[in-house]
């Protein structure tokens, strides 16, 4: 069965409740990220995208800082492996291109490296720990035809 969803730009002010709910469930409850690390103060000054079902249920989210740093990619467990993460990432890449950002980067959990490689990202750092989870930095140069 295919899951229908819609990706939209989100506003931290207007969509804060849904964004917080998703990230709390995925990062704080599931992955045990300390709340003071999750709520880093950058949300107000970021571009956010939100995946919703056809009936408006929030399913996933991601954000990008103005310097092209993509992060906080989170899809609720019941909606994973349905293309939502890819759609969220593509939406942020489109925003980056529209804003004239020429390179994006992210700190990928090592278990998600293959996902980002599938989208053209390459590893540019050694492994490091963040919130007790192994990560690597990955980058992607953007062109008008990606």
C-alpha positions in Angstrom: 0.0 0.0 0.0 1.3 3.4 -1.0 1.2 6.2 1.6 0.0 9.5 0.2 1.6 12.6 1.6 2.3 16.2 0.9 5.5 18.2 1.5 5.1 21.9 2.4 7.2 24.7 3.7 6.6 25.2 7.3 6.9 28.1 9.7 8.4 27.6 13.2 5.9 30.1 14.4 2.8 28.6 12.8 3.7 24.9 12.7 5.8 24.7 15.9 3.4 22.2 17.6 3.7 19.6 14.8 7.4 20.1 14.4 8.1 19.7 18.1 5.9 16.7 18.4 7.7 14.8 15.6 11.2 15.8 16.8 10.4 15.0 20.4 9.1 11.5 19.5 12.0 10.7 17.1 15.0 12.3 18.7 14.3 12.7 22.4 12.1 9.7 23.0 13.4 7.2 20.5 17.0 8.2 20.1 17.5 9.6 23.6 18.9 12.9 22.5 19.0 15.3 25.5 16.3 18.0 25.1 18.9 20.8 25.6 20.8 19.5 22.5 17.7 19.1 20.4 16.3 22.6 21.1 19.4 24.5 20.0 17.9 27.9 19.4 18.2 27.8 15.6 14.7 26.8 14.7 13.3 30.4 14.5 16.0 31.2 11.9 15.7 28.1 9.7 13.7 26.9 6.7 11.5 24.0 7.7 9.6 21.5 5.7 6.7 19.3 6.9 5.3 16.1 5.5 1.6 15.6 6.1 -0.9 12.9 5.2 -3.9 13.7 3.0 -5.9 14.2 6.1 -3.4 16.7 7.6 -1.6 14.4 10.0 2.1 15.4 10.5 4.4 12.6 9.4 7.9 14.1 9.2 10.0 17.2 9.2 13.4 18.6 8.4 15.1 22.0 8.5 17.9 23.9 6.9 19.9 26.8 8.4 20.7 29.8 6.2 24.3 28.5 5.7 23.0 25.4 4.0 23.3 23.1 7.1 20.5 20.5 6.7 19.4 18.8 9.9 16.6 17.6 12.2 15.4 15.1 9.5 12.8 13.1 11.3 10.0 10.8 10.1 7.7 9.1 12.6 8.3 5.4 12.8 5.0 4.3 11.3 5.7 6.4 8.1 9.3 5.3 7.5 10.5 3.7 4.3 7.7 5.3 2.2 9.7 8.0 0.5 9.0 10.7 2.9 12.6 11.3 4.0 13.7 11.6 0.3 10.8 14.0 -0.4 11.8 16.2 2.6 15.4 16.3 1.6 14.5 17.1 -2.0 12.3 20.0 -0.8 15.2 21.4 1.2 17.6 21.1 -1.7 15.1 23.0 -3.9 14.9 25.8 -1.2 18.7 25.9 -1.1 18.9 26.4 -4.9 16.2 29.0 -4.8 18.2 30.9 -2.1 21.4 30.7 -4.1 23.1 28.3 -1.8 25.8 26.5 -3.8 26.6 23.7 -1.3 24.7 22.0 1.5 26.0 19.9 4.3 24.7 17.8 7.1 25.9 15.7 10.0 24.5 12.2 9.2 24.0 9.5 11.7 26.3 6.7 10.4 23.3 4.4 9.9 21.8 6.9 7.5 24.9 7.4 5.3 23.6 5.2 2.5 20.4 7.2 2.3 22.3 10.5 1.8 24.8 8.9 -0.6 21.8 7.9 -2.7 21.0 11.6 -3.0 24.5 12.5 -4.1 26.1 13.5 -0.7 29.7 12.5 0.0 31.4 11.9 3.4 33.9 14.7 4.2 34.9 13.9 7.8 36.0 11.2 10.1 33.3 9.7 12.3 32.4 11.8 15.4 30.0 11.5 18.3 27.0 13.9 18.6 24.4 13.3 21.3 26.0 9.9 21.9 25.3 8.9 18.3 28.0 8.3 15.7 27.9 10.8 12.8 29.9 12.0 9.8 29.8 15.2 7.9 28.5 14.9 4.4 28.3 17.6 1.6 26.6 18.1 -1.7 27.5 20.7 -4.3 24.3 22.1 -6.0 23.9 23.0 -9.6 20.8 24.2 -11.4 20.2 20.8 -12.9 20.3 18.5 -9.8 
